[in-house]
């Protein structure tokens, strides 16, 4: 990293540390990924299973991953628990901006 931009470097380090800190909000990993970081676990599953789809439940404000027709989060198969639609199909732009701000970019 270049030392010519120490403020930008400090900002980036702070952003990274803040992101990582969210994964330590609870001692129980299930709690972390079901209360605030569900999007990131859905992304992990999506990366591991590339033929999957990121899904979102607007009522529960929860992200899951659809893999071969079943829904999964950190707790396992949650197909019967959530009413989801593909994240890419969410057409309420204001809602999507809020979710990105509060749940993804936190």
ZIGIKA-V137838 format. One line per field, one symbol per residue. phi: phi as a letter, one per 30 degrees, with the letter a starting at -180 (. if undefined). psi: psi as a letter, one per 30 degrees, with the letter a starting at -180 (. if undefined). burial: # if it has 9 or more other C-alpha atoms within 8 Angstrom, else .. A space follows every 50 residues. Layout:
phi->???
psi->???
burial->???
This chain:
phi->.dddbdddddddddddddeddddcdbdcdddedcbkbdeddddeddddbd dcbdbbcdddhbcbbcbhiccbbddjdbedcbccbeedcdcddddddddd dccccf
psi->kkffheeeeeeeeeeeeeeeeffgflfjeeeegfifgeeeeeeeeeeeif glkklkjeefhkklkkjhflkkaffbjgeffljllkeffjfjeeeeeeee effef.
burial->........#.........#..##.......####.########.##.... .######....######..#####...#......##...#.....#.### #.##..
